[in-house]
């Protein structure tokens, strides 16, 4: 929620700021906001671009925030899928961890008896 809020505020703020900084290319608030949404989502149609250094600095910040937002959201979604899959596997196994450990110990004991018989010879 924090990341989404910061990204939204950054998008709206940069749209407003771009309209003030580069009024030549962004003559209305709508154009500034449209550019900010395009840039933060990494679509970047190129129909509106900053024409001065201050505008380019704002654009760079918006691009970095947009890339960071997409990365964090993708990681969060992936993490929730992995956690859900692990929970489902644990539910299906019904706590089979202890049973599996006991079964492995039984196999280990049997192998030790076989080795002892082989070592003892005929």
N, CA, C and O atoms as a printed pandas DataFrame, in Angstrom:
     atom_number atom_name residue_name chain_id  residue_number  x_coord  y_coord  z_coord
0              1         N          UNK        A               1    0.821   -1.193    0.000
1              2        CA          UNK        A               1    0.000    0.000    0.000
2              3         C          UNK        A               1    0.868    1.261    0.000
3              4         O          UNK        A               1    0.560    2.246   -0.672
4              5         N          UNK        A               2    1.948    1.209    0.761
5              6        CA          UNK        A               2    2.831    2.380    0.827
6              7         C          UNK        A               2    3.448    2.647   -0.534
7              8         O          UNK        A               2    3.475    3.788   -0.996
8              9         N          UNK        A               3    3.943    1.602   -1.173
9             10        CA          UNK        A               3    4.586    1.767   -2.471
10            11         C          UNK        A               3    3.588    2.266   -3.505
11            12         O          UNK        A               3    3.907    3.147   -4.304
12            13         N          UNK        A               4    2.380    1.708   -3.495
13            14        CA          UNK        A               4    1.360    2.156   -4.440
14            15         C          UNK        A               4    0.982    3.609   -4.180
15            16         O          UNK        A               4    0.786    4.375   -5.123
16            17         N          UNK        A               5    0.877    3.991   -2.922
17            18        CA          UNK        A               5    0.542    5.374   -2.583
18            19         C          UNK        A               5    1.633    6.335   -3.020
19            20         O          UNK        A               5    1.353    7.382   -3.604
20            21         N          UNK        A               6    2.875    5.975   -2.736
21            22        CA          UNK        A               6    3.998    6.831   -3.137
22            23         C          UNK        A               6    4.063    6.945   -4.660
23            24         O          UNK        A               6    4.293    8.030   -5.194
24            25         N          UNK        A               7    3.863    5.849   -5.343
25            26        CA          UNK        A               7    3.902    5.877   -6.814
26            27         C          UNK        A               7    2.782    6.744   -7.372
27            28         O          UNK        A               7    2.994    7.500   -8.320
28            29         N          UNK        A               8    1.595    6.639   -6.791
29            30        CA          UNK        A               8    0.474    7.449   -7.262
30            31         C          UNK        A               8    0.736    8.930   -7.005
31            32         O          UNK        A               8    0.519    9.770   -7.878
32            33         N          UNK        A               9    1.203    9.236   -5.806
33            34        CA          UNK        A               9    1.521   10.637   -5.494
34            35         C          UNK        A               9    2.625   11.163   -6.397
35            36         O          UNK        A               9    2.566   12.306   -6.850
36            37         N          UNK        A              10    3.626   10.342   -6.661
37            38        CA          UNK        A              10    4.725   10.739   -7.537
38            39         C          UNK        A              10    4.218   10.989   -8.958
39            40         O          UNK        A              10    4.650   11.933   -9.620
40            41         N          UNK        A              11    3.314   10.153   -9.414
41            42        CA          UNK        A              11    2.778   10.312  -10.763
42            43         C          UNK        A              11    1.995   11.610  -10.881
43            44         O          UNK        A              11    2.212   12.391  -11.808
44            45         N          UNK        A              12    1.094   11.839   -9.953
45            46        CA          UNK        A              12    0.293   13.067   -9.993
46            47         C          UNK        A              12    1.183   14.295   -9.793
47            48         O          UNK        A              12    1.057   15.292  -10.504
48            49         N          UNK        A              13    2.082   14.204   -8.812
49            50        CA          UNK        A              13    2.988   15.325   -8.558
50            51         C          UNK        A              13    3.879   15.646   -9.736
51            52         O          UNK        A              13    4.090   16.815  -10.059
52            53         N          UNK        A              14    4.401   14.621  -10.379
53            54        CA          UNK        A              14    5.284   14.875  -11.526
54            55         C          UNK        A              14    4.502   15.419  -12.716
55            56         O          UNK        A              14    5.025   16.221  -13.491
56            57         N          UNK        A              15    3.256   14.988  -12.864
57            58        CA          UNK        A              15    2.417   15.559  -13.932
58            59         C          UNK        A              15    2.180   17.042  -13.716
59            60         O          UNK        A              15    2.249   17.842  -14.649
60            61         N          UNK        A              16    1.897   17.397  -12.461
61            62        CA          UNK        A              16    1.723   18.817  -12.128
62            63         C          UNK        A              16    3.021   19.585  -12.316
63            64         O          UNK        A              16    3.042   20.665  -12.906
64            65         N          UNK        A              17    4.102   19.011  -11.804
65            66        CA          UNK        A              17    5.408   19.666  -11.900
66            67         C          UNK        A              17    5.841   19.847  -13.349
67            68         O          UNK        A              17    6.385   20.890  -13.711
68            69         N          UNK        A              18    5.604   18.837  -14.174
69            70        CA          UNK        A              18    6.004   18.938  -15.576
70            71         C          UNK        A              18    5.227   20.047  -16.281
71            72         O          UNK        A              18    5.771   20.732  -17.147
72            73         N          UNK        A              19    3.960   20.227  -15.915
73            74        CA          UNK        A              19    3.160   21.300  -16.514
74            75         C          UNK        A              19    3.735   22.662  -16.147
75            76         O          UNK        A              19    3.699   23.586  -16.960
76            77         N          UNK        A              20    4.263   22.798  -14.939
77            78        CA          UNK        A              20    4.854   24.065  -14.504
78            79         C          UNK        A              20    6.247   24.257  -15.099
79            80         O          UNK        A              20    6.571   25.339  -15.588
80            81         N          UNK        A              21    7.067   23.214  -15.057
81            82        CA          UNK        A              21    8.463   23.312  -15.502
82            83         C          UNK        A              21    8.570   23.490  -17.013
83            84         O          UNK        A              21    9.362   24.304  -17.488
84            85         N          UNK        A              22    7.780   22.736  -17.765
85            86        CA          UNK        A              22    7.899   22.738  -19.225
86            87         C          UNK        A              22    6.535   23.058  -19.846
87            88         O          UNK        A              22    5.922   22.236  -20.527
88            89         N          UNK        A              23    6.090   24.286  -19.580
89            90        CA          UNK        A              23    4.757   24.684  -20.056
90            91         C          UNK        A              23    4.696   24.766  -21.581
91            92         O          UNK        A              23    3.612   24.750  -22.165
92            93         N          UNK        A              24    5.856   24.855  -22.220
93            94        CA          UNK        A              24    5.902   24.911  -23.699
94            95         C          UNK        A              24    5.364   23.609  -24.303
95            96         O          UNK        A              24    4.571   23.648  -25.244
96            97         N          UNK        A              25    5.790   22.457  -23.771
97            98        CA          UNK        A              25    5.365   21.159  -24.310
98            99         C          UNK        A              25    4.155   20.582  -23.589
99           100         O          UNK        A              25    3.457   19.730  -24.139
100          101         N          UNK        A              26    3.900   21.035  -22.366
101          102        CA          UNK        A              26    2.786   20.522  -21.584
102          103         C          UNK        A              26    1.898   21.716  -21.215
103          104         O          UNK        A              26    1.996   22.269  -20.120
104          105         N          UNK        A              27    1.050   22.088  -22.139
105          106        CA          UNK        A              27    0.258   23.317  -21.995
106          107         C          UNK        A              27   -0.943   23.167  -21.075
107          108         O          UNK        A              27   -1.538   24.169  -20.678
108          109         N          UNK        A              28   -1.312   21.941  -20.728
109          110        CA          UNK        A              28   -2.448   21.752  -19.819
110          111         C          UNK        A              28   -2.088   20.708  -18.770
111          112         O          UNK        A              28   -1.171   19.906  -18.944
112          113         N          UNK        A              29   -2.839   20.748  -17.678
113          114        CA          UNK        A              29   -2.632   19.773  -16.611
114          115         C          UNK        A              29   -2.892   18.357  -17.129
115          116         O          UNK        A              29   -2.189   17.421  -16.747
116          117         N          UNK        A              30   -3.879   18.196  -17.980
117          118        CA          UNK        A              30   -4.192   16.886  -18.557
118          119         C          UNK        A              30   -3.017   16.312  -19.333
119          120         O          UNK        A              30   -2.738   15.116  -19.247
120          121         N          UNK        A              31   -2.327   17.158  -20.090
121          122        CA          UNK        A              31   -1.160   16.683  -20.848
122          123         C          UNK        A              31   -0.041   16.258  -19.908
123          124         O          UNK        A              31    0.625   15.251  -20.149
124          125         N          UNK        A              32    0.169   17.016  -18.843
125          126        CA          UNK        A              32    1.205   16.656  -17.870
126          127         C          UNK        A              32    0.881   15.346  -17.174
127          128         O          UNK        A              32    1.761   14.504  -16.994
128          129         N          UNK        A              33   -0.368   15.166  -16.784
129          130        CA          UNK        A              33   -0.766   13.916  -16.127
130          131         C          UNK        A              33   -0.700   12.736  -17.087
131          132         O          UNK        A              33   -0.282   11.645  -16.700
132          133         N          UNK        A              34   -1.109   12.945  -18.336
133          134        CA          UNK        A              34   -1.040   11.873  -19.339
134          135         C          UNK        A              34    0.408   11.436  -19.532
135          136         O          UNK        A              34    0.701   10.241  -19.575
136          137         N          UNK        A              35    1.307   12.403  -19.646
137          138        CA          UNK        A              35    2.731   12.077  -19.789
138          139         C          UNK        A              35    3.231   11.297  -18.576
139          140         O          UNK        A              35    3.961   10.316  -18.725
140          141         N          UNK        A              36    2.836   11.734  -17.361
141          142        CA          UNK        A              36    3.314   11.078  -16.142
142          143         C          UNK        A              36    2.835    9.626  -16.078
143          144         O          UNK        A              36    3.601    8.734  -15.713
144          145         N          UNK        A              37    1.582    9.394  -16.430
145          146        CA          UNK        A              37    1.066    8.022  -16.419
146          147         C          UNK        A              37    1.793    7.169  -17.444
147          148         O          UNK        A              37    2.155    6.028  -17.155
148          149         N          UNK        A              38    2.011    7.703  -18.633
149          150        CA          UNK        A              38    2.756    6.963  -19.665
150          151         C          UNK        A              38    4.157    6.626  -19.185
151          152         O          UNK        A              38    4.641    5.512  -19.388
152          153         N          UNK        A              39    4.798    7.582  -18.554
153          154        CA          UNK        A              39    6.191    7.408  -18.145
154          155         C          UNK        A              39    6.316    6.456  -16.964
155          156         O          UNK        A              39    7.190    5.588  -16.968
156          157         N          UNK        A              40    5.465    6.596  -15.956
157          158        CA          UNK        A              40    5.576    5.749  -14.766
158          159         C          UNK        A              40    5.233    4.298  -15.091
159          160         O          UNK        A              40    5.730    3.389  -14.426
160          161         N          UNK        A              41    4.408    4.068  -16.082
161          162        CA          UNK        A              41    4.070    2.697  -16.464
162          163         C          UNK        A              41    5.034    2.145  -17.505
163          164         O          UNK        A              41    4.839    1.035  -17.999
164          165         N          UNK        A              42    6.043    2.886  -17.835
165          166        CA          UNK        A              42    7.096    2.537  -18.800
166          167         C          UNK        A              42    6.569    2.346  -20.218
167          168         O          UNK        A              42    7.243    1.733  -21.045
168          169         N          UNK        A              43    5.373    2.863  -20.514
169          170        CA          UNK        A              43    4.851    2.792  -21.881
170          171         C          UNK        A              43    5.577    3.799  -22.750
171          172         O          UNK        A              43    6.129    3.440  -23.790
172          173         N          UNK        A              44    5.583    5.066  -22.331
173          174        CA          UNK        A              44    6.336    6.116  -22.999
174          175         C          UNK        A              44    6.092    6.220  -24.490
175          176         O          UNK        A              44    6.985    5.915  -25.281
176          177         N          UNK        A              45    4.914    6.640  -24.888
177          178        CA          UNK        A              45    4.593    6.749  -26.312
178          179         C          UNK        A              45    5.516    7.709  -27.043
179          180         O          UNK        A              45    5.776    7.519  -28.231
180          181         N          UNK        A              46    6.015    8.728  -26.372
181          182        CA          UNK        A              46    6.896    9.694  -27.016
182          183         C          UNK        A              46    6.142   10.832  -27.667
183          184         O          UNK        A              46    6.751   11.672  -28.330
184          185         N          UNK        A              47    4.819   10.880  -27.494
185          186        CA          UNK        A              47    4.054   11.976  -28.081
186          187         C          UNK        A              47    4.294   13.286  -27.337
187          188         O          UNK        A              47    4.112   14.366  -27.900
188          189         N          UNK        A              48    4.697   13.193  -26.089
189          190        CA          UNK        A              48    5.062   14.367  -25.295
190          191         C          UNK        A              48    6.367   14.043  -24.574
191          192         O          UNK        A              48    6.486   13.020  -23.900
192          193         N          UNK        A              49    7.338   14.932  -24.730
193          194        CA          UNK        A              49    8.630   14.736  -24.070
194          195         C          UNK        A              49    9.109   16.067  -23.501
195          196         O          UNK        A              49    8.807   17.125  -24.053
196          197         N          UNK        A              50    9.852   16.016  -22.403
197          198        CA          UNK        A              50   10.373   17.262  -21.839
198          199         C          UNK        A              50   11.399   17.897  -22.783
199          200         O          UNK        A              50   12.113   17.208  -23.511
200          201         N          UNK        A              51   11.447   19.230  -22.745
201          202        CA          UNK        A              51   12.367   19.926  -23.661
202          203         C          UNK        A              51   13.481   20.657  -22.934
203          204         O          UNK        A              51   14.279   21.342  -23.575
204          205         N          UNK        A              52   13.561   20.531  -21.605
205          206        CA          UNK        A              52   14.642   21.190  -20.879
206          207         C          UNK        A              52   15.210   20.239  -19.820
207          208         O          UNK        A              52   14.648   19.179  -19.547
208          209         N          UNK        A              53   16.319   20.642  -19.244
209          210        CA          UNK        A              53   17.026   19.782  -18.294
210          211         C          UNK        A              53   16.186   19.486  -17.052
211          212         O          UNK        A              53   16.199   18.359  -16.558
212          213         N          UNK        A              54   15.474   20.456  -16.553
213          214        CA          UNK        A              54   14.645   20.229  -15.366
214          215         C          UNK        A              54   13.562   19.191  -15.661
215          216         O          UNK        A              54   13.293   18.312  -14.842
216          217         N          UNK        A              55   12.953   19.302  -16.825
217          218        CA          UNK        A              55   11.940   18.329  -17.222
218          219         C          UNK        A              55   12.521   16.935  -17.385
219          220         O          UNK        A              55   11.885   15.941  -17.035
220          221         N          UNK        A              56   13.731   16.872  -17.918
221          222        CA          UNK        A              56   14.393   15.574  -18.098
222          223         C          UNK        A              56   14.733   14.941  -16.748
223          224         O          UNK        A              56   14.658   13.721  -16.601
224          225         N          UNK        A              57   15.106   15.760  -15.762
225          226        CA          UNK        A              57   15.370   15.229  -14.420
226          227         C          UNK        A              57   14.082   14.678  -13.797
227          228         O          UNK        A              57   14.098   13.615  -13.177
228          229         N          UNK        A              58   12.995   15.383  -13.960
229          230        CA          UNK        A              58   11.714   14.884  -13.459
230          231         C          UNK        A              58   11.375   13.574  -14.168
231          232         O          UNK        A              58   10.932   12.615  -13.537
232          233         N          UNK        A              59   11.586   13.542  -15.472
233          234        CA          UNK        A              59   11.298   12.329  -16.253
234          235         C          UNK        A              59   12.136   11.151  -15.758
235          236         O          UNK        A              59   11.627   10.039  -15.619
236          237         N          UNK        A              60   13.407   11.394  -15.496
237          238        CA          UNK        A              60   14.278   10.315  -15.004
238          239         C          UNK        A              60   13.776    9.779  -13.665
239          240         O          UNK        A              60   13.752    8.568  -13.447
240          241         N          UNK        A              61   13.379   10.673  -12.778
241          242        CA          UNK        A              61   12.856   10.232  -11.476
242          243         C          UNK        A              61   11.583    9.421  -11.657
243          244         O          UNK        A              61   11.409    8.391  -11.005
244          245         N          UNK        A              62   10.700    9.864  -12.524
245          246        CA          UNK        A              62    9.439    9.154  -12.756
246          247         C          UNK        A              62    9.711    7.767  -13.346
247          248         O          UNK        A              62    9.067    6.790  -12.961
248          249         N          UNK        A              63   10.649    7.684  -14.264
249          250        CA          UNK        A              63   10.983    6.379  -14.863
250          251         C          UNK        A              63   11.524    5.421  -13.802
251          252         O          UNK        A              63   11.121    4.259  -13.750
252          253         N          UNK        A              64   12.424    5.900  -12.967
253          254        CA          UNK        A              64   12.999    5.036  -11.929
254          255         C          UNK        A              64   11.944    4.595  -10.926
255          256         O          UNK        A              64   11.934    3.437  -10.506
256          257         N          UNK        A              65   11.063    5.496  -10.541
257          258        CA          UNK        A              65    9.980    5.121   -9.614
258          259         C          UNK        A              65    9.069    4.102  -10.277
259          260         O          UNK        A              65    8.657    3.131   -9.642
260          261         N          UNK        A              66    8.752    4.313  -11.546
261          262        CA          UNK        A              66    7.876    3.374  -12.264
262          263         C          UNK        A              66    8.477    1.989  -12.355
263          264         O          UNK        A              66    7.788    0.992  -12.136
264          265         N          UNK        A              67    9.738    1.922  -12.672
265          266        CA          UNK        A              67   10.416    0.623  -12.769
266          267         C          UNK        A              67   10.468   -0.036  -11.391
267          268         O          UNK        A              67   10.224   -1.236  -11.268
268          269         N          UNK        A              68   10.780    0.735  -10.365
269          270        CA          UNK        A              68   10.816    0.194   -9.009
270          271         C          UNK        A              68    9.455   -0.306   -8.566
271          272         O          UNK        A              68    9.360   -1.360   -7.938
272          273         N          UNK        A              69    8.403    0.429   -8.880
273          274        CA          UNK        A              69    7.047    0.032   -8.506
274          275         C          UNK        A              69    6.688   -1.290   -9.166
275          276         O          UNK        A              69    6.190   -2.200   -8.503
276          277         N          UNK        A              70    6.935   -1.404  -10.462
277          278        CA          UNK        A              70    6.607   -2.643  -11.163
278          279         C          UNK        A              70    7.404   -3.823  -10.615
279          280         O          UNK        A              70    6.879   -4.930  -10.493
280          281         N          UNK        A              71    8.655   -3.587  -10.289
281          282        CA          UNK        A              71    9.501   -4.649   -9.748
282          283         C          UNK        A              71    8.985   -5.129   -8.395
283          284         O          UNK        A              71    8.886   -6.333   -8.157
284          285         N          UNK        A              72    8.660   -4.204   -7.521
285          286        CA          UNK        A              72    8.194   -4.571   -6.188
286          287         C          UNK        A              72    6.847   -5.281   -6.261
287          288         O          UNK        A              72    6.633   -6.273   -5.565
288          289         N          UNK        A              73    5.945   -4.786   -7.089
289          290        CA          UNK        A              73    4.633   -5.418   -7.223
290          291         C          UNK        A              73    4.784   -6.837   -7.773
291          292         O          UNK        A              73    4.145   -7.764   -7.276
292          293         N          UNK        A              74    5.616   -7.011   -8.784
293          294        CA          UNK        A              74    5.846   -8.341   -9.360
294          295         C          UNK        A              74    6.422   -9.289   -8.310
295          296         O          UNK        A              74    5.986  -10.435   -8.209
296          297         N          UNK        A              75    7.392   -8.823   -7.532
297          298        CA          UNK        A              75    7.991   -9.656   -6.488
298          299         C          UNK        A              75    6.967  -10.015   -5.408
299          300         O          UNK        A              75    6.952  -11.147   -4.924
300          301         N          UNK        A              76    6.119   -9.068   -5.031
301          302        CA          UNK        A              76    5.108   -9.340   -4.006
302          303         C          UNK        A              76    4.103  -10.374   -4.488
303          304         O          UNK        A              76    3.724  -11.271   -3.735
304          305         N          UNK        A              77    3.673  -10.256   -5.724
305          306        CA          UNK        A              77    2.714  -11.222   -6.271
306          307         C          UNK        A              77    3.347  -12.601   -6.354
307          308         O          UNK        A              77    2.727  -13.594   -5.974
308          309         N          UNK        A              78    4.567  -12.669   -6.844
309          310        CA          UNK        A              78    5.272  -13.945   -6.945
310          311         C          UNK        A              78    5.453  -14.568   -5.566
311          312         O          UNK        A              78    5.247  -15.770   -5.394
312          313         N          UNK        A              79    5.834  -13.762   -4.591
313          314        CA          UNK        A              79    6.027  -14.255   -3.228
314          315         C          UNK        A              79    4.735  -14.825   -2.655
315          316         O          UNK        A              79    4.754  -15.854   -1.979
316          317         N          UNK        A              80    3.619  -14.164   -2.923
317          318        CA          UNK        A              80    2.353  -14.686   -2.395
318          319         C          UNK        A              80    1.972  -16.001   -3.069
319          320         O          UNK        A              80    1.413  -16.885   -2.421
320          321         N          UNK        A              81    2.266  -16.141   -4.362
321          322        CA          UNK        A              81    2.000  -17.409   -5.047
322          323         C          UNK        A              81    2.845  -18.536   -4.465
323          324         O          UNK        A              81    2.346  -19.640   -4.248
324          325         N          UNK        A              82    4.109  -18.263   -4.215
325          326        CA          UNK        A              82    5.008  -19.275   -3.657
326          327         C          UNK        A              82    4.551  -19.670   -2.255
327          328         O          UNK        A              82    4.519  -20.855   -1.924
328          329         N          UNK        A              83    4.202  -18.693   -1.440
329          330        CA          UNK        A              83    3.743  -18.988   -0.078
330          331         C          UNK        A              83    2.462  -19.813   -0.106
331          332         O          UNK        A              83    2.313  -20.753    0.674
332          333         N          UNK        A              84    1.546  -19.472   -0.992
333          334        CA          UNK        A              84    0.291  -20.224   -1.085
334          335         C          UNK        A              84    0.551  -21.658   -1.521
335          336         O          UNK        A              84   -0.054  -22.588   -0.988
336          337         N          UNK        A              85    1.441  -21.845   -2.479
337          338        CA          UNK        A              85    1.775  -23.189   -2.942
338          339         C          UNK        A              85    2.394  -24.012   -1.822
339          340         O          UNK        A              85    2.063  -25.188   -1.668
340          341         N          UNK        A              86    3.284  -23.418   -1.041
341          342        CA          UNK        A              86    3.899  -24.129    0.078
342          343         C          UNK        A              86    2.861  -24.521    1.122
343          344         O          UNK        A              86    2.906  -25.626    1.664
344          345         N          UNK        A              87    1.926  -23.615    1.404
345          346        CA          UNK        A              87    0.870  -23.930    2.374
346          347         C          UNK        A              87    0.006  -25.084    1.880
347          348         O          UNK        A              87   -0.342  -25.975    2.654
348          349         N          UNK        A              88   -0.341  -25.072    0.598
349          350        CA          UNK        A              88   -1.164  -26.143    0.039
350          351         C          UNK        A              88   -0.433  -27.481    0.096
351          352         O          UNK        A              88   -1.048  -28.507    0.388
352          353         N          UNK        A              89    0.850  -27.481   -0.174
353          354        CA          UNK        A              89    1.627  -28.723   -0.102
354          355         C          UNK        A              89    1.667  -29.254    1.319
355          356         O          UNK        A              89    1.557  -30.461    1.533
356          357         N          UNK        A              90    1.824  -28.363    2.295
357          358        CA          UNK        A              90    1.852  -28.795    3.691
358          359         C          UNK        A              90    0.497  -29.354    4.116
359          360         O          UNK        A              90    0.435  -30.335    4.856
360          361         N          UNK        A              91   -0.585  -28.733    3.652
361          362        CA          UNK        A              91   -1.926  -29.231    3.990
362          363         C          UNK        A              91   -2.164  -30.607    3.377
363          364         O          UNK        A              91   -2.726  -31.491    4.024
364          365         N          UNK        A              92   -1.733  -30.787    2.124
365          366        CA          UNK        A              92   -1.929  -32.086    1.455
366          367         C          UNK        A              92   -1.127  -33.184    2.119
367          368         O          UNK        A              92   -1.589  -34.321    2.216
368          369         N          UNK        A              93    0.067  -32.857    2.577
369          370        CA          UNK        A              93    0.906  -33.882    3.200
370          371         C          UNK        A              93    0.428  -34.193    4.613
371          372         O          UNK        A              93    0.807  -35.214    5.187
372          373         N          UNK        A              94   -0.408  -33.313    5.180
373          374        CA          UNK        A              94   -0.960  -33.564    6.507
374          375         C          UNK        A              94    0.102  -33.661    7.577
375          376         O          UNK        A              94   -0.017  -34.483    8.486
376          377         N          UNK        A              95    1.133  -32.849    7.497
377          378        CA          UNK        A              95    2.190  -32.913    8.507
378          379         C          UNK        A              95    3.038  -34.149    8.350
379          380         O          UNK        A              95    3.472  -34.734    9.343
380          381         N          UNK        A              96    3.283  -34.556    7.123
381          382        CA          UNK        A              96    4.011  -35.792    6.864
382          383         C          UNK        A              96    5.500  -35.682    7.157
383          384         O          UNK        A              96    6.238  -36.650    6.972
384          385         N          UNK        A              97    5.948  -34.530    7.605
385          386        CA          UNK        A              97    7.371  -34.371    7.874
386          387         C          UNK        A              97    7.874  -35.348    8.921
387          388         O          UNK        A              97    8.921  -35.966    8.730
388          389         N          UNK        A              98    7.150  -35.504   10.028
389          390        CA          UNK        A              98    7.561  -36.429   11.089
390          391         C          UNK        A              98    7.476  -37.866   10.602
391          392         O          UNK        A              98    8.349  -38.679   10.906
392          393         N          UNK        A              99    6.415  -38.187    9.839
393          394        CA          UNK        A              99    6.259  -39.545    9.314
394          395         C          UNK        A              99    7.389  -39.866    8.349
395          396         O          UNK        A              99    7.918  -40.978    8.361
396          397         N          UNK        A             100    7.759  -38.916    7.524
397          398        CA          UNK        A             100    8.842  -39.140    6.573
398          399         C          UNK        A             100   10.163  -39.347    7.303
399          400         O          UNK        A             100   10.967  -40.195    6.917
400          401         N          UNK        A             101   10.379  -38.576    8.349
401          402        CA          UNK        A             101   11.612  -38.730    9.126
402          403         C          UNK        A             101   11.672  -40.106    9.778
403          404         O          UNK        A             101   12.724  -40.744    9.785
404          405         N          UNK        A             102   10.551  -40.566   10.325
405          406        CA          UNK        A             102   10.506  -41.901   10.938
406          407         C          UNK        A             102   10.746  -42.972    9.886
407          408         O          UNK        A             102   11.444  -43.954   10.139
408          409         N          UNK        A             103   10.167  -42.782    8.711
409          410        CA          UNK        A             103   10.355  -43.753    7.629
410          411         C          UNK        A             103   11.826  -43.793    7.192
411          412         O          UNK        A             103   12.367  -44.866    6.928
412          413         N          UNK        A             104   12.460  -42.638    7.116
413          414        CA          UNK        A             104   13.874  -42.596    6.740
414          415         C          UNK        A             104   14.735  -43.289    7.800
415          416         O          UNK        A             104   15.703  -43.972    7.467
416          417         N          UNK        A             105   14.382  -43.112    9.064
417          418        CA          UNK        A             105   15.140  -43.772   10.125
418          419         C          UNK        A             105   14.994  -45.285   10.021
419          420         O          UNK        A             105   15.954  -46.025   10.236
420          421         N          UNK        A             106   13.788  -45.740    9.690
421          422        CA          UNK        A             106   13.548  -47.181    9.517
422          423         C          UNK        A             106   14.391  -47.725    8.369
423          424         O          UNK        A             106   14.977  -48.802    8.486
424          425         N          UNK        A             107   14.454  -46.998    7.273
425          426        CA          UNK        A             107   15.274  -47.429    6.125
426          427         C          UNK        A             107   16.737  -47.462    6.515
427          428         O          UNK        A             107   17.457  -48.395    6.159
428          429         N          UNK        A             108   17.183  -46.444    7.249
429          430        CA          UNK        A             108   18.570  -46.383    7.689
430          431         C          UNK        A             108   18.906  -47.581    8.588
431          432         O          UNK        A             108   19.968  -48.185    8.444
432          433         N          UNK        A             109   18.004  -47.923    9.513
433          434        CA          UNK        A             109   18.212  -49.079   10.400
434          435         C          UNK        A             109   18.309  -50.367    9.588
435          436         O          UNK        A             109   19.172  -51.202    9.859
436          437         N          UNK        A             110   17.448  -50.537    8.610
437          438        CA          UNK        A             110   17.473  -51.746    7.783
438          439         C          UNK        A             110   18.783  -51.837    7.005
439          440         O          UNK        A             110   19.371  -52.913    6.898
440          441         N          UNK        A             111   19.238  -50.708    6.464
441          442        CA          UNK        A             111   20.505  -50.716    5.725
442          443         C          UNK        A             111   21.674  -51.080    6.637
443          444         O          UNK        A             111   22.582  -51.804    6.227
444          445         N          UNK        A             112   21.652  -50.580    7.871
445          446        CA          UNK        A             112   22.720  -50.913    8.810
446          447         C          UNK        A             112   22.715  -52.410    9.121
447          448         O          UNK        A             112   23.782  -53.012    9.244
448          449         N          UNK        A             113   21.529  -53.023    9.250
449          450        CA          UNK        A             113   21.455  -54.475    9.504
450          451         C          UNK        A             113   21.982  -55.255    8.298
451          452         O          UNK        A             113   22.667  -56.267    8.450
452          453         N          UNK        A             114   21.655  -54.772    7.107
453          454        CA          UNK        A             114   22.140  -55.450    5.884
454          455         C          UNK        A             114   23.655  -55.348    5.815
455          456         O          UNK        A             114   24.330  -56.333    5.513
456          457         N          UNK        A             115   24.201  -54.156    6.093
457          458        CA          UNK        A             115   25.654  -53.974    6.066
458          459         C          UNK        A             115   26.338  -54.870    7.108
459          460         O          UNK        A             115   27.396  -55.440    6.842
460          461         N          UNK        A             116   25.737  -54.987    8.278
461          462        CA          UNK        A             116   26.314  -55.815    9.339
462          463         C          UNK        A             116   26.351  -57.269    8.899
463          464         O          UNK        A             116   27.332  -57.964    9.159
464          465         N          UNK        A             117   25.297  -57.744    8.235
465          466        CA          UNK        A             117   25.260  -59.129    7.754
466          467         C          UNK        A             117   26.292  -59.324    6.651
467          468         O          UNK        A             117   26.941  -60.368    6.588
468          469         N          UNK        A             118   26.449  -58.330    5.781
469          470        CA          UNK        A             118   27.421  -58.450    4.704
470          471         C          UNK        A             118   28.844  -58.457    5.269
471          472         O          UNK        A             118   29.700  -59.197    4.784
472          473         N          UNK        A             119   29.095  -57.645    6.280
473          474        CA          UNK        A             119   30.406  -57.591    6.903
474          475         C          UNK        A             119   30.738  -58.883    7.651
475          476         O          UNK        A             119   31.899  -59.285    7.721
476          477         N          UNK        A             120   29.711  -59.529    8.211
477          478        CA          UNK        A             120   29.912  -60.768    8.976
478          479         C          UNK        A             120   30.308  -61.913    8.053
479          480         O          UNK        A             120   30.959  -62.867    8.479
480          481         N          UNK        A             121   29.910  -61.810    6.782
481          482        CA          UNK        A             121   30.284  -62.860    5.842
482          483         C          UNK        A             121   29.356  -64.057    5.923
483          484         O          UNK        A             121   28.400  -64.051    6.699
484          485         N          UNK        A             122   29.630  -65.096    5.121
485          486        CA          UNK        A             122   28.772  -66.281    5.077
486          487         C          UNK        A             122   28.820  -67.143    6.285
487          488         O          UNK        A             122   28.133  -68.163    6.344
